């Protein structure tokens, strides 16, 4: 989908989701969290502080709507009705819904003549519904099945907040381990530990935006401590001339910069997986960087102790501590290592990372840019 058609699709979706709603009164004793968006996800409601309180996205053939507190599933009945219709897509007439029993009140609010409603213990394969409605706290054990349901065309409506969970689980990774994020993260929407401010809001006819959303409150201190454990400096002297990396987005962070403050090593979360970028492929084989690469592979592997696949032409360093194989991309890998000069498997690799895989990619764009005058490396470089 081109950027123009994506923008048009989002705008049409936004209007469908907010149809007939000019104001939302979210002033309530419940404290929402700020939602963090990446990729094709788009906000539905942003408050005056730049907190995203509701958002929507797509994954595979399916759709998802995320509310930043479970009480909004009953507090905003008109929006919920619109969301169910949009999530059902072509099946919006006589839509079949599965509603988790913990939020049975959602079903009580619905016009039952428009829906076939099943109250269920939990989501399961072959449930036979078009849309599943749940809170963000019970989905951890069924995340794989729920993601597969969405990928195949199902709709998911989910509400919750993550600040309480984060306060009770301070040593766990919120982005990857909070139950709701295991489902919503594949579509580029994450519950954060930041409080959201509940307000009475007027809604616009266009998708809302705010410069304040740039400050999303995500903290990568623990990631950097893990990646840089035992590392005091990086010696990248040699034949490789790196590019500078543009590190942007709420889940991306610089790992190391040159003395000119240009990032040559960066990391990011993507869906439920992780990526590390190094801006020259030669650095992947610098033995003087071996200690860092060992940390990097452990970070990308997420404790699975799986197989690290190295693209032919990229030689594994010794002593990395994981099983390393020279191979073309395979979906059964835990981590894939490749250069940046081919996009043959780009979509497949993106899906691999979104669903939890690790990617280490190395390459520079300065030579390509010098031989492709008039093209934009941000869009056209493989």
Sine and cosine of phi, psi and omega as CSV:
sin_phi,cos_phi,sin_psi,cos_psi,sin_omega,cos_omega
0.00,0.00,0.79,-0.62,0.00,-1.00
-0.93,0.36,0.29,-0.96,-0.01,-1.00
-0.88,0.47,-0.59,0.81,0.00,-1.00
-0.93,0.38,-0.69,0.73,0.00,-1.00
-0.94,0.34,-0.55,0.84,0.07,-1.00
-0.89,0.45,-0.70,0.72,0.01,-1.00
-0.88,0.47,-0.67,0.74,0.01,-1.00
-0.91,0.42,-0.65,0.76,0.01,-1.00
-0.89,0.45,-0.71,0.70,0.01,-1.00
-0.86,0.50,-0.70,0.72,-0.04,-1.00
-0.90,0.43,-0.67,0.75,0.05,-1.00
-0.89,0.46,-0.66,0.75,0.02,-1.00
-0.90,0.44,-0.69,0.73,0.00,-1.00
-0.86,0.51,-0.71,0.71,-0.02,-1.00
-0.91,0.41,-0.60,0.80,0.04,-1.00
-0.92,0.40,-0.63,0.78,-0.04,-1.00
-0.95,0.30,-0.49,0.87,-0.02,-1.00
-0.96,-0.29,0.26,0.97,-0.06,-1.00
-0.83,0.56,0.81,-0.59,0.06,-1.00
0.97,0.23,0.09,1.00,-0.03,-1.00
-0.92,-0.40,0.89,-0.45,0.01,-1.00
-0.98,-0.22,-0.43,0.90,-0.02,-1.00
-0.64,-0.77,0.49,-0.87,0.13,-0.99
-0.78,-0.63,0.82,-0.58,0.06,-1.00
-0.98,-0.20,0.98,-0.19,-0.02,-1.00
-0.98,-0.18,0.14,0.99,0.02,-1.00
-0.92,0.39,0.93,-0.37,-0.16,-0.99
-0.36,-0.93,0.29,-0.96,0.00,-1.00
-0.94,0.35,-0.34,0.94,0.01,-1.00
-0.95,0.31,0.67,-0.74,0.01,-1.00
-0.97,-0.25,0.91,-0.40,0.00,-1.00
-0.98,0.21,0.07,-1.00,0.15,-0.99
-0.91,-0.41,0.24,-0.97,0.09,-1.00
-0.99,0.14,0.74,-0.67,0.08,-1.00
-1.00,-0.02,0.62,-0.78,0.02,-1.00
-0.93,-0.36,0.76,-0.65,-0.10,-1.00
-0.90,-0.44,0.61,-0.79,0.14,-0.99
-0.69,-0.73,0.17,-0.99,0.11,-0.99
0.88,0.47,-0.74,-0.68,-0.08,-1.00
-1.00,-0.01,0.05,1.00,0.04,-1.00
-0.91,0.41,0.53,-0.85,-0.01,-1.00
-0.66,-0.75,0.54,-0.84,-0.03,-1.00
-0.97,0.22,0.52,-0.86,0.15,-0.99
-0.96,-0.27,-0.61,0.79,-0.04,-1.00
-0.68,-0.73,0.82,-0.58,0.11,-0.99
-0.82,-0.57,0.75,-0.66,0.00,-1.00
-1.00,0.07,-0.06,-1.00,-0.09,-1.00
-0.94,0.34,-0.26,0.97,0.02,-1.00
-1.00,-0.06,0.01,1.00,-0.05,-1.00
1.00,0.09,0.16,0.99,0.05,-1.00
-0.98,0.20,0.77,-0.64,0.06,-1.00
-1.00,0.04,0.88,-0.47,-0.10,-0.99
-0.97,-0.23,-0.32,0.95,0.05,-1.00
-0.51,-0.86,0.58,-0.81,-0.04,-1.00
-0.45,-0.89,0.23,-0.97,0.00,-1.00
-0.60,-0.80,0.34,-0.94,0.01,-1.00
-0.26,-0.97,-0.03,-1.00,0.06,-1.00
-0.80,-0.60,0.44,-0.90,0.19,-0.98
-0.55,-0.84,0.82,-0.58,-0.09,-1.00
0.87,0.50,-0.80,-0.60,0.03,-1.00
-1.00,-0.08,-0.01,1.00,-0.10,-0.99
-0.96,-0.28,-0.04,-1.00,-0.08,-1.00
-0.68,-0.73,0.36,-0.93,0.01,-1.00
-0.56,-0.83,0.60,-0.80,0.14,-0.99
-0.82,-0.57,0.75,-0.66,-0.08,-1.00
-0.85,-0.53,0.78,-0.62,0.05,-1.00
-0.92,-0.38,0.63,-0.78,-0.18,-0.98
-1.00,0.10,0.20,0.98,0.21,-0.98
-0.33,-0.94,0.63,-0.78,-0.05,-1.00
-0.91,0.42,-0.43,0.90,0.02,-1.00
-0.90,0.43,-0.40,0.92,0.00,-1.00
-0.92,0.39,-0.31,0.95,0.06,-1.00
-0.91,0.42,-0.44,0.90,0.05,-1.00
-0.94,-0.34,-0.41,0.91,-0.03,-1.00
-0.96,0.29,-0.40,0.91,-0.10,-1.00
-0.83,-0.55,0.92,0.39,-0.11,-0.99
-0.88,0.48,-0.60,0.80,-0.02,-1.00
-0.91,0.41,-0.67,0.74,0.03,-1.00
-0.92,0.40,-0.63,0.78,0.03,-1.00
-0.88,0.47,-0.68,0.73,0.03,-1.00
-0.87,0.49,-0.71,0.71,0.05,-1.00
-0.88,0.48,-0.67,0.74,-0.03,-1.00
-0.89,0.46,-0.68,0.73,0.00,-1.00
-0.89,0.46,-0.66,0.75,0.03,-1.00
-0.89,0.46,-0.71,0.70,0.00,-1.00
-0.92,0.40,-0.67,0.75,-0.01,-1.00
-0.91,0.42,-0.53,0.85,0.01,-1.00
-0.96,0.27,-0.29,0.96,0.04,-1.00
0.85,0.52,-0.84,-0.55,-0.04,-1.00
-0.95,0.31,-0.20,0.98,-0.08,-1.00
-0.98,-0.19,0.43,0.91,-0.13,-0.99
-0.94,0.34,-0.29,0.96,0.07,-1.00
-1.00,0.04,0.79,-0.62,-0.02,-1.00
0.81,0.59,0.76,0.65,-0.09,-1.00
-0.92,0.40,0.68,-0.73,0.06,-1.00
-0.99,-0.12,0.78,-0.62,-0.07,-1.00
-0.86,-0.52,0.63,-0.77,0.23,-0.97
-0.95,-0.32,0.84,-0.53,-0.03,-1.00
-0.89,-0.45,0.83,-0.56,0.01,-1.00
-0.89,0.45,0.65,-0.76,-0.15,-0.99
-0.87,0.50,-0.48,0.87,-0.01,-1.00
-0.90,0.44,-0.36,0.93,-0.01,-1.00
-0.85,-0.53,0.65,0.76,0.01,-1.00
-0.81,0.58,-0.47,0.88,-0.01,-1.00
-0.86,0.51,-0.45,0.89,0.05,-1.00
-0.88,0.48,-0.71,0.70,0.01,-1.00
-0.90,0.43,-0.58,0.81,0.00,-1.00
-0.90,0.43,-0.43,0.90,-0.01,-1.00
-0.99,0.17,-0.29,0.96,-0.16,-0.99
-0.99,0.14,0.45,-0.89,0.18,-0.98
-0.97,0.23,0.99,-0.16,-0.15,-0.99
-0.87,0.49,-0.39,0.92,-0.01,-1.00
-0.92,0.39,-0.32,0.95,-0.04,-1.00
-1.00,-0.05,-0.18,0.98,-0.15,-0.99
-0.68,-0.73,0.46,-0.89,0.24,-0.97
-0.98,-0.19,0.96,-0.29,-0.15,-0.99
-0.96,-0.29,0.78,-0.63,0.10,-1.00
-0.88,-0.48,0.82,-0.57,0.12,-0.99
-1.00,0.04,0.84,-0.55,-0.13,-0.99
-0.80,-0.59,0.42,-0.91,0.06,-1.00
-0.90,0.43,-0.71,0.71,-0.02,-1.00
-0.23,-0.97,0.30,-0.95,0.04,-1.00
-0.91,0.42,0.58,-0.81,0.09,-1.00
-0.57,-0.83,0.35,-0.94,0.06,-1.00
-0.87,0.50,0.54,-0.84,0.04,-1.00
0.86,0.50,0.54,0.84,0.05,-1.00
-0.92,0.40,-0.45,0.89,0.10,-1.00
0.98,0.21,0.54,0.84,0.04,-1.00
-0.87,-0.49,0.33,-0.94,0.05,-1.00
-1.00,0.07,-0.57,0.82,-0.07,-1.00
-0.70,-0.71,0.64,-0.77,0.06,-1.00
-0.89,-0.45,0.72,-0.69,-0.04,-1.00
-0.90,-0.43,0.78,-0.62,-0.10,-0.99
-0.46,-0.89,0.23,-0.97,0.22,-0.98
-1.00,-0.08,0.07,-1.00,-0.14,-0.99
-1.00,0.02,0.09,1.00,-0.18,-0.98
-0.97,-0.25,-0.31,0.95,-0.12,-0.99
-0.95,-0.32,0.09,1.00,-0.21,-0.98
-0.99,-0.14,-0.02,1.00,-0.07,-1.00
-0.85,0.53,-0.71,0.70,-0.07,-1.00
-0.96,0.28,-0.35,0.94,-0.05,-1.00
-0.93,-0.37,0.24,0.97,-0.09,-1.00
-0.85,0.53,-0.69,0.72,-0.04,-1.00
-0.86,0.51,-0.71,0.70,-0.02,-1.00
-0.92,0.38,-0.61,0.79,-0.02,-1.00
-0.94,0.33,-0.61,0.79,0.07,-1.00
-0.90,0.43,-0.67,0.74,0.03,-1.00
-0.89,0.46,-0.63,0.77,0.06,-1.00
-0.87,0.50,-0.73,0.68,0.01,-1.00
-0.91,0.41,-0.68,0.73,-0.03,-1.00
-0.87,0.50,-0.56,0.83,-0.03,-1.00
-0.99,0.10,-0.05,1.00,0.07,-1.00
0.82,-0.57,-0.01,1.00,0.00,-1.00
-0.97,0.23,0.31,-0.95,0.04,-1.00
-0.94,-0.35,0.59,-0.81,0.00,-1.00
-0.78,-0.62,0.79,-0.61,0.14,-0.99
-0.91,-0.42,0.86,-0.51,-0.14,-0.99
-0.67,-0.74,0.66,-0.75,0.03,-1.00
-0.74,-0.68,0.56,-0.83,0.03,-1.00
0.18,-0.98,0.06,-1.00,0.10,-0.99
-0.68,-0.74,0.41,-0.91,-0.11,-0.99
-0.91,-0.41,-0.06,1.00,-0.08,-1.00
-0.93,0.38,-0.58,0.81,0.01,-1.00
-0.93,0.37,-0.72,0.69,0.03,-1.00
-0.84,0.55,-0.70,0.72,-0.02,-1.00
-0.89,0.46,-0.61,0.79,0.00,-1.00
-0.93,0.36,-0.46,0.89,0.00,-1.00
-1.00,-0.03,-0.23,0.97,-0.04,-1.00
-0.75,-0.66,0.87,0.50,-0.16,-0.99
-0.91,0.42,-0.36,0.93,-0.05,-1.00
-0.99,-0.14,0.03,1.00,0.01,-1.00
-0.99,-0.15,0.44,-0.90,-0.03,-1.00
-0.99,0.16,0.94,-0.33,-0.07,-1.00
-0.87,0.49,-0.69,0.72,-0.08,-1.00
-0.86,0.51,-0.66,0.75,-0.09,-1.00
-0.98,-0.17,-0.46,0.89,-0.17,-0.98
-0.97,-0.24,-0.35,0.94,0.07,-1.00
-0.87,0.49,0.78,-0.63,-0.12,-0.99
-0.77,0.63,-0.74,0.68,-0.02,-1.00
-0.87,0.49,-0.61,0.79,-0.02,-1.00
-0.92,0.40,-0.39,0.92,0.04,-1.00
-0.92,0.40,-0.36,0.93,0.05,-1.00
-0.98,-0.19,-0.79,0.62,-0.12,-0.99
-0.96,0.28,-0.45,0.89,-0.07,-1.00
-0.87,0.50,-0.53,0.85,-0.01,-1.00
-0.90,0.43,-0.40,0.92,0.01,-1.00
-0.99,-0.16,0.14,0.99,0.08,-1.00
0.99,0.12,0.38,0.92,0.05,-1.00
-0.83,-0.56,0.76,-0.65,-0.04,-1.00
-0.76,-0.65,0.69,-0.72,0.19,-0.98
-0.97,0.23,0.72,-0.70,0.01,-1.00
-0.92,-0.39,0.16,-0.99,0.02,-1.00
-1.00,0.06,-0.02,1.00,-0.02,-1.00
-0.98,0.18,0.75,-0.67,0.07,-1.00
-0.89,0.45,0.61,-0.79,0.17,-0.99
-0.97,-0.25,0.48,-0.88,0.01,-1.00
-0.99,-0.10,0.87,-0.49,0.01,-1.00
-0.99,0.11,0.80,-0.60,-0.08,-1.00
-0.67,-0.74,0.15,-0.99,0.19,-0.98
-1.00,-0.03,0.87,-0.49,-0.22,-0.98
-0.85,-0.53,0.65,-0.76,0.19,-0.98
-1.00,-0.03,0.66,-0.75,-0.08,-1.00
-0.98,-0.22,0.53,-0.85,-0.01,-1.00
-0.99,-0.16,0.25,-0.97,0.06,-1.00
-0.99,0.13,-0.24,0.97,0.03,-1.00
-0.93,-0.36,0.41,-0.91,0.03,-1.00
-0.83,0.56,0.79,-0.62,-0.07,-1.00
-0.95,0.31,0.42,-0.91,0.07,-1.00
-0.52,-0.85,0.40,-0.92,0.03,-1.00
-0.37,-0.93,0.70,-0.72,0.05,-1.00
-0.90,0.44,-0.36,0.93,-0.02,-1.00
-0.93,0.36,-0.34,0.94,-0.01,-1.00
-0.94,0.34,-0.24,0.97,0.03,-1.00
-0.87,0.48,-0.59,0.81,0.01,-1.00
-1.00,0.02,1.00,0.00,-0.14,-0.99
-1.00,-0.08,-0.10,1.00,0.08,-1.00
0.99,0.15,0.12,0.99,0.03,-1.00
-0.96,0.26,0.62,-0.78,-0.08,-1.00
-0.82,-0.58,0.81,-0.59,-0.05,-1.00
-0.93,-0.36,0.38,0.92,-0.02,-1.00
-0.86,0.51,-0.72,0.69,-0.04,-1.00
-0.92,0.39,-0.59,0.80,0.06,-1.00
-0.88,0.47,-0.71,0.71,-0.01,-1.00
-0.92,0.39,-0.62,0.78,0.05,-1.00
-0.89,0.46,-0.63,0.78,0.03,-1.00
-0.92,0.39,-0.74,0.67,-0.07,-1.00
-0.93,0.38,-0.53,0.85,-0.10,-1.00
-0.98,-0.22,0.22,0.98,0.02,-1.00
-0.87,0.49,0.84,-0.54,-0.01,-1.00
0.98,0.18,0.08,1.00,-0.04,-1.00
-0.96,-0.29,0.84,-0.55,0.03,-1.00
-0.97,-0.25,-0.45,0.89,0.04,-1.00
-0.34,-0.94,0.19,-0.98,0.05,-1.00
-0.87,-0.49,0.85,-0.52,0.06,-1.00
-0.98,-0.18,0.98,-0.20,-0.02,-1.00
-0.94,-0.35,0.35,0.94,0.07,-1.00
-0.93,0.38,0.68,-0.74,-0.02,-1.00
0.38,-0.92,-0.37,-0.93,-0.06,-1.00
-0.98,0.19,-0.36,0.93,-0.09,-1.00
-0.97,0.23,0.81,-0.59,0.08,-1.00
-0.97,-0.26,0.95,-0.31,-0.09,-1.00
-0.98,0.21,0.35,-0.94,0.26,-0.97
-0.99,0.11,0.15,-0.99,0.20,-0.98
-1.00,-0.08,0.68,-0.73,0.03,-1.00
-1.00,0.00,0.66,-0.75,0.15,-0.99
-1.00,-0.05,0.96,-0.29,-0.07,-1.00
-0.99,-0.13,0.93,-0.37,-0.09,-1.00
-0.57,-0.82,0.25,-0.97,-0.02,-1.00
0.99,-0.12,0.42,-0.91,-0.13,-0.99
-0.95,0.32,-0.26,0.97,-0.05,-1.00
-0.91,-0.41,0.19,0.98,0.00,-1.00
-0.96,-0.29,0.53,-0.85,-0.02,-1.00
-0.50,-0.87,0.55,-0.84,0.07,-1.00
-0.97,0.23,0.66,-0.75,0.06,-1.00
-0.98,-0.18,-0.65,0.76,0.02,-1.00
-0.44,-0.90,0.55,-0.84,0.02,-1.00
-0.82,-0.58,0.32,-0.95,0.10,-0.99
-0.97,0.23,0.05,-1.00,0.04,-1.00
-0.93,0.36,-0.16,0.99,0.10,-1.00
-0.99,-0.11,0.19,0.98,0.03,-1.00
0.89,0.45,0.53,0.85,0.11,-0.99
-0.98,-0.17,0.81,-0.59,-0.02,-1.00
-0.95,0.30,0.78,-0.62,0.11,-0.99
-0.89,-0.46,-0.05,1.00,-0.03,-1.00
-0.58,-0.82,0.82,-0.58,-0.08,-1.00
-0.54,-0.84,0.35,-0.94,0.03,-1.00
-0.74,-0.67,0.30,-0.95,0.07,-1.00
-0.36,-0.93,0.40,-0.92,0.25,-0.97
-1.00,-0.02,0.61,-0.79,0.04,-1.00
-0.61,-0.79,0.94,-0.35,-0.13,-0.99
0.89,0.46,-0.82,-0.58,0.04,-1.00
-0.98,-0.20,0.14,0.99,-0.01,-1.00
-0.92,-0.40,-0.12,-0.99,-0.06,-1.00
-0.68,-0.73,0.45,-0.89,-0.01,-1.00
-0.71,-0.70,0.64,-0.77,0.23,-0.97
-0.84,-0.55,0.74,-0.68,0.02,-1.00
-0.91,-0.41,0.76,-0.65,0.14,-0.99
-0.83,-0.55,0.68,-0.73,-0.24,-0.97
-1.00,-0.03,0.42,0.91,0.31,-0.95
-0.38,-0.92,0.79,-0.62,-0.07,-1.00
-0.90,0.43,-0.41,0.91,0.01,-1.00
-0.88,0.47,-0.49,0.87,-0.03,-1.00
-0.91,0.42,-0.38,0.93,0.02,-1.00
-0.89,0.45,-0.37,0.93,-0.08,-1.00
-0.90,-0.43,0.25,0.97,0.08,-1.00
-0.98,0.20,0.92,-0.39,-0.01,-1.00
-0.90,0.44,-0.44,0.90,0.03,-1.00
-0.94,0.33,-0.16,0.99,0.08,-1.00
-0.97,-0.26,0.16,0.99,-0.13,-0.99
-0.85,0.53,-0.63,0.77,-0.01,-1.00
-0.89,0.46,-0.64,0.76,0.04,-1.00
-0.92,0.40,-0.70,0.72,-0.04,-1.00
-0.88,0.47,-0.56,0.83,0.07,-1.00
-0.88,0.47,-0.72,0.69,0.07,-1.00
-0.87,0.50,-0.68,0.73,-0.05,-1.00
-0.89,0.46,-0.69,0.72,0.00,-1.00
-0.92,0.40,-0.60,0.80,0.06,-1.00
-0.90,0.44,-0.64,0.77,0.01,-1.00
-0.91,0.40,-0.69,0.72,-0.02,-1.00
-0.94,0.35,-0.55,0.84,-0.05,-1.00
-0.96,0.29,-0.40,0.92,0.03,-1.00
0.85,0.52,0.54,0.84,0.08,-1.00
0.99,0.14,0.11,0.99,-0.04,-1.00
-0.97,0.24,-0.38,0.93,-0.10,-0.99
0.83,0.56,0.67,0.74,-0.06,-1.00
-1.00,-0.02,-0.22,-0.98,-0.03,-1.00
-1.00,0.01,0.74,-0.67,0.11,-0.99
-0.99,-0.15,0.88,-0.47,0.01,-1.00
-1.00,-0.10,0.80,-0.60,0.04,-1.00
-0.96,-0.27,0.83,-0.56,0.08,-1.00
-0.82,0.57,0.67,-0.74,0.06,-1.00
-0.78,0.63,0.75,-0.67,-0.06,-1.00
0.97,-0.24,-0.28,0.96,0.08,-1.00
-0.95,-0.32,0.92,-0.38,-0.11,-0.99
-1.00,0.03,0.79,-0.61,0.03,-1.00
-0.91,0.41,0.64,-0.77,0.14,-0.99
-0.97,0.23,0.49,-0.87,0.03,-1.00
-0.96,0.28,0.41,-0.91,0.15,-0.99
0.95,0.30,0.49,0.87,-0.02,-1.00
-0.99,0.17,-0.26,0.97,0.10,-1.00
1.00,0.04,-0.04,1.00,0.05,-1.00
-0.82,-0.57,0.23,-0.97,0.04,-1.00
-0.97,0.25,0.88,-0.48,-0.07,-1.00
-0.92,-0.39,0.70,-0.72,0.01,-1.00
-0.68,-0.73,0.60,-0.80,0.14,-0.99
-1.00,0.09,0.86,-0.51,-0.11,-0.99
-0.30,-0.96,0.44,-0.90,0.24,-0.97
-0.94,0.35,0.20,-0.98,-0.03,-1.00
-0.85,0.53,0.71,-0.70,0.11,-0.99
-0.71,-0.70,0.60,-0.80,-0.07,-1.00
-0.96,0.27,-0.24,0.97,-0.01,-1.00
-1.00,0.03,0.07,1.00,0.06,-1.00
-0.96,0.27,0.36,-0.93,0.16,-0.99
-1.00,-0.01,-0.64,0.76,0.00,-1.00
-0.68,-0.73,0.63,-0.77,0.08,-1.00
-0.87,-0.50,0.70,-0.72,-0.01,-1.00
-0.89,-0.45,0.80,-0.60,-0.04,-1.00
-0.47,-0.88,0.18,-0.98,0.11,-0.99
-1.00,-0.06,0.15,-0.99,-0.13,-0.99
-1.00,-0.08,0.26,0.97,-0.22,-0.98
-0.98,-0.20,0.12,0.99,0.07,-1.00
-0.63,-0.78,0.65,-0.76,0.07,-1.00
-0.89,-0.45,0.44,0.90,-0.05,-1.00
-0.85,0.52,-0.70,0.71,-0.03,-1.00
-0.96,-0.28,0.42,0.91,-0.16,-0.99
-0.82,0.57,-0.78,0.63,-0.07,-1.00
-0.92,0.40,-0.63,0.77,0.02,-1.00
-0.90,0.44,-0.67,0.74,0.00,-1.00
-0.93,0.36,-0.62,0.78,0.06,-1.00
-0.86,0.50,-0.71,0.71,0.01,-1.00
-0.90,0.44,-0.61,0.79,0.04,-1.00
-0.86,0.51,-0.70,0.71,0.00,-1.00
-0.94,0.33,-0.71,0.71,-0.01,-1.00
-0.80,0.60,-0.62,0.79,-0.06,-1.00
-1.00,-0.04,0.22,0.97,0.20,-0.98
0.83,-0.56,-0.11,0.99,-0.02,-1.00
-0.96,0.28,0.25,-0.97,0.06,-1.00
-0.94,-0.34,0.58,-0.81,0.00,-1.00
-0.74,-0.67,0.79,-0.61,0.17,-0.99
-0.90,-0.44,0.89,-0.46,-0.09,-1.00
-0.80,-0.60,0.72,-0.70,-0.03,-1.00
-0.77,-0.63,0.60,-0.80,0.03,-1.00
0.26,-0.97,0.22,-0.98,0.06,-1.00
-0.81,-0.59,0.40,-0.91,-0.06,-1.00
-0.92,-0.39,-0.06,1.00,-0.11,-0.99
-0.93,0.37,-0.61,0.79,0.01,-1.00
-0.94,0.35,-0.69,0.73,0.03,-1.00
-0.84,0.54,-0.70,0.71,-0.02,-1.00
-0.89,0.46,-0.58,0.82,-0.01,-1.00
-0.95,0.32,-0.36,0.93,-0.02,-1.00
-0.95,-0.30,0.06,1.00,0.02,-1.00
-0.74,-0.67,0.86,0.51,-0.02,-1.00
-0.86,0.51,0.72,-0.69,0.02,-1.00
1.00,-0.08,-0.23,0.97,0.06,-1.00
-0.99,-0.11,0.41,-0.91,-0.06,-1.00
-0.98,-0.17,0.92,-0.38,-0.03,-1.00
-0.86,0.51,-0.48,0.88,0.00,-1.00
-0.92,0.40,-0.43,0.90,-0.02,-1.00
-0.94,-0.34,-0.58,0.82,-0.22,-0.98
-0.97,-0.23,-0.35,0.94,0.01,-1.00
-0.94,0.35,0.71,-0.70,-0.12,-0.99
-0.84,0.54,0.00,0.00,0.00,0.00
